Amino acid sequence: MKITVDADIELLPFLRQNFPTSSSNKLRKMLTTGRVNVNNVTIHKAKYSLRKNDVVEISKKSSKSKKSSNELSINNLKIDLIYEDESILIVEKPPKVLSVATDKLESNTLHSKCVDYLKQADSKGWAYIVHRLDKETSGIMLLAKHKAAKNYLQQQFAERLVYRIYHALVEGIPNMKSGTVTQFLIEDKHLNIKPSSRSNNNAKEAITHWEVLSSNSESSIIRVMIETGRRHQIRMAMKSLGHPIVGDTVHGAQTDPFSRICLHATSLEFLHPQTDEPVRFESTQPFTTL
C-alpha cells in the first residue's frame, strides 16, 4: 500500500490519519517491525518528519518478521518467541531454566538458545542479556540484538524506567488488599538471599508493590510491580508478608502442587531502542488459586 504525502507532517500522526481504526500501539508496532518505508527507506522513528510528495509504503509483513517459536527449545522444552525486530528479541522463559550460564559448562540456558536461534539467520548474530529472571521464574524476558540496543535498554533498567509486572500464587490470604514492601537484601557466601539493614553497605534496596487480585481459603493471586530487580526480590517480599509463593519451599512455602515456584513475569514496558517510543509486551499468567 502506497500513500503520497500531501502536506508536511510527522510520521505517526500521518499513520493515525490514514489508519484511523488502528490503535497507537498497533501503529508503533508497524514502525518497530520495519513495515513502514518512506521513499523506499525503512523508517522506525515515530517523529520522523515527512515532506509533501514523500511516498509512504506500508508492507504486509516485515522483512525481519517473527520466526516460528518451535525454533527455540531447551531439552525439547519449547520457548515461545513473542516478538522480534532488528534490535530486540522478546521470549517467554520456561520455569527451571537459567537465564544465562553461571559457568562455561552450562549450555542449556535461555541465552545460549537465543544465540543459537539468531545464528541460524546470521552467523554473526548474537543475543545480549539486558536483564535476568531467576531460574525458577517463568515469563517475559527481553534480549538485545546489538550493543547499542543493550546499552540503551540497560540504562532504562538502571534508572528504573522499565515497568515490570509479575503474577504470583501465594499461600493464604494477606490481611490487606495491597501494599509496598521495602527491604534491604544481601547475598551470603553460599549465594543465599537474606534480609539485612540499610546500614549494611553490601545490602541492596528492593522495592516491591503488590495487590491481591483473587483468593480462596487456601491461596491468593497477587499482582506485583517491582521498582528494583534484585535476585529473589518478590519471593523475599511475599515471605515477609507471611504468605510465601506456592512452591517456594526455600522461603517457607508448605505446598508445592505444581512442582515449581508459582511466579510469572507477565508484562514488560520500556522505550524501544529504535523509536524511543514506549512498547509493552504481555504474557498470560498461568496460575489459578488452589
Buried (B, 14 or more C-beta within 10 A) or exposed (E): EEBEBEEEBBBBEBBBEBBEEBEEEEBBBBBBBBBBBBEEEBBBBBEBEBEEEBEBBBBEEBEBEBBEBEBBBBEEEEBBBBBBBBBBBBBBBBBBBBBBBEEEEEEEBBBBBBBBBBEEEEEEBBBBBBBBBBBBBBBBBBBBBBEEBBEBBBEBBEEEEBBBBBBBBBBBBBEEEEBEBBBBBBBEEEEEBEEBEEEEEEBBEBBBBBBBEEBEEEBBBBBBBBBBBBBBBBBBBBBBBEBBBBBBEBBBBEBEEBEBBBBBBBBBBBBBBBBEBBBEBBBEBBBEBB
